[in-house]
Amino acid sequence: MTIAAWPTRRHALNAKTLGALAVVGVVIAFSLSSTLVKRADSSGVLLAFWRMTTVSVVWNLYLWSTGRRVTMRHVRQAFIPGVFFGRVCPPVRLIPCL
């Protein structure tokens, strides 16, 4: 007597699907975070700090797990766009923020 087994198929998710799921997850997380911050009466600066801290830790863990590192060359490449597209404020407000 033979027992017929159900064929098992395991589909691995390709990079495009994983990327789409990651984008959906980030959009949901950012949407929920603003609602949670509003309910907790937290300031926007505090939220920005924790978002930046979390993303920095996650990004560096990802780079470490894939064997890559942030080098000074990468920092130099990102510096000029960061100055022009970021918000640059001097410590003393004698001149307006850019």
ABEGO torsion letter per residue (X at the ends): XBBBBBBBBBBBBBAAAAAAAAAAAAAAAAAAAAAAAAAAGBBAAAAAAAAAAAAAAAAAAAAAAAGBBBBAAAAAAAAAAAAAABBBBBABBABBBX
